[in-house]
Amino acid sequence: MKLIVLTDPGFFVEEDKILTTLFDEGLDILHLRKPGSEPVYCERLLSLIPDTYHSRIVVHDHFYLVDEFGLMGYHLSQRNSERPLGQSAACTRTCYSLPELARYKDECSYVLLRNVFDSISEPDNKASFLPEELQEARQTGLLDRKVIAEGGVTLDSVPVVRDYGFGGVAVRGDLWRNFDVHQGDDFRQLVAHFRKLRKATE
């Protein structure tokens, strides 16, 4: 299974070190998601991550960064829903329903299906699908290796995601709650949790 990490929405001092360490530890893909951010701060963060990992980074905003830093691609969502003109890099997308998934899956390198479980970082976002719906989607072939489970995914729920037939998981809250982005400077607990996620998704 593919393991994708979404960044914390804010910027913090140790961020480039943590993200580089996660790549060192085997992170498949990083989604740089900083809603409402100024482009210069994203540029700064990318410049601090070794070039060798840029081809494994997808941006949710400021799509010009794809060409400027040689990134993997760009991500479409409700906030940025239009493909940039002339952009040939990998395109990924967030889908919020099974009909939307059916519509866009073939157009993208992969899609994030949200919210599979109750969100950890956004308590108001509850699971959008019944287990029976996901089981049926697997049986019809709608859920496959191109569909990544997002929203409330934890270490404990990885086996459930695998059983539904998803091709991977996109993790945010379950990882970042292991580190205080405002005051922390010791991120060993976060890295230890990432290693468990990495093993669970192998």
N, C-alpha and C positions, 0 to 999 in steps of 0.2 A: 504493500500500500504506500501511496505517496504521503509524505509528511510536509505540510505547509504551515508556516507560522505567520500570523498577522502581527504587525508591530503594534505597540501601545500607541494610542492616538496622539499623545504628547511627545515632546522631545525631552531627553534627560541626559545627564552628564556621562553615564557609563554606557550609553546605548550602542555606540559603534563597537565597543569592546565586547559587549554581550552578543551582538549579532554576528560578529566575526567568529567568536567562540562557537556559536551554534552551527555556523557553516563548517568550522573545523571538526565539529562533532558529528557531521553527516546530515545537516539540514538539506532537504531536497530543494525547496523553493521558499523564498521570503516574499511576502506581500507588503510593500511599503504603503501603509494606509495612514495618512495624517490629514483627516478632514479639516478644511479651513486653514491649512498651513500656508505659509509664505514659501514660494519656490526656493529662495536662497537657503532656507534651513534644510530642505530636502537635499539640495545640492551639497551642502556642507556634510551632511550625514553620509551620503554616497561617496564623497571624496575620501572619507575616513575608513571605508570598507575596502579591503584589497580588491584590485581590479579582477583578480581571478574568480571572484564570486559574483561579479556584476551580471553575468549571463544567467544567474539563477534568481534574479530579482524582478518582480512585477510591480509596477506603480499604479496606484488608484487615482492619482491626480498628476497634473503637470506632465502631460504625455511627451513633451519635447525631451524629457530626461532620458527616454528610451534610446534615442539616437545619440544624445550627448555623452551618455555613460556606457553605451553598448549593453543595455539591459535586455532581459529576456522578452519583456513585452508590457502590455498595458491592460488594465482591468476596467470593464464597464459595469456600471451599477445604476441605481436610481439617480444618484448624484451626477454621474458622468455617463450618459447612456449612448452617446454617439461615437462611432468610430472616427478617429482622426484621419483627415484626408492624406492619402499618400503613405500611410503607415503600413508596412508589411510585416512588422514584428508579430509575435504571438499575441493573440487576443483571448482573454478570459472574461468571464462574466458571472455576476451573482444572479441567481434565479430564486424567486420567492414562492413559486408554486409549481406543481407538476406540469400543467399546460405550458407555462413559461419555459420550463426545462425542455419540454418536447420541441418547442419552437426554436430555441437558440443552441441546443447542444451541438448540432452538426456544424454550426458556424464558428465554433470556438475550439481552442486547443483543449480546454477543459472548462467546466463550470463549477461554481460553488453553490450548493443548494442550502438555503437558509430559511428558517431555523429548524434544524433537525431535532434539537433538544431545547429546553429552556436555557436562555442565555445566562452566562455567569456574570459578565461585565455590564449587561444591560437588562436588569431584572424585569422590565416591562415587556421584553420580547420573549414570548412564550413559544413553545414548540408549535410548529405550523402543520404537522402531519401526524396522523394516527399510525400506529405500527402496522395496521392492516393495509393502509395506503402504500406504505413503503414496501411491504412484502409483495403487493400486487405490482408495483412499479418494477421491482426486481424481476418478477416472473414474466412481465411483458418485455423486458430488455431495456426499459427506460433508465434504470439504474445500472451503470456499468463503470468501467475503469476511467471514463472521462468525467465522472460526476464525483465531486469532493464534498463530504459532509462538513457543514459549518454551523456554528451556533450551539453553544453549550457542550461541545465535545470535550470529554475528559479522558484521562488515562483509563478509568474504569469502563467507559462506554466504547472504547476502540473495538472490543470484540463484537459488540452489538452492531456497530457500523460495518464491520467486515461481513457479518451475517446478512445484512441488508444488500450487500453487493456493491457498495461504494468503492471507488478506486483509491480513496485516501481520505485524510482528515485535514481540516484547516483549524488550527488551534490559536486562541488568543487568551481568554480569561484564565483557563486552566494553567497556562504557563506563567503569565505575568503576575498572577497573585502570589507567586513564590519570590517576589522581589519588590521592595519599596522603591518605586521610581523617583520618589521625592527626596528620600534620605539615604537610600541604600548605596553601599559601595562594595558589598560582598555578595556576589551573585552565584556562589557555589550551589546553593539550594536550587536555584532556577536551572542551572546546568544539570544537576543530578536528576531533576524531574524531566528535563528534556531527554536525557539518556534513557529513562524508562519509557517515554513516548516513542523514541526511536526503536527501541527493542520490541515494543508492542506492535509496531506497524511493519516490522520486517516480514 
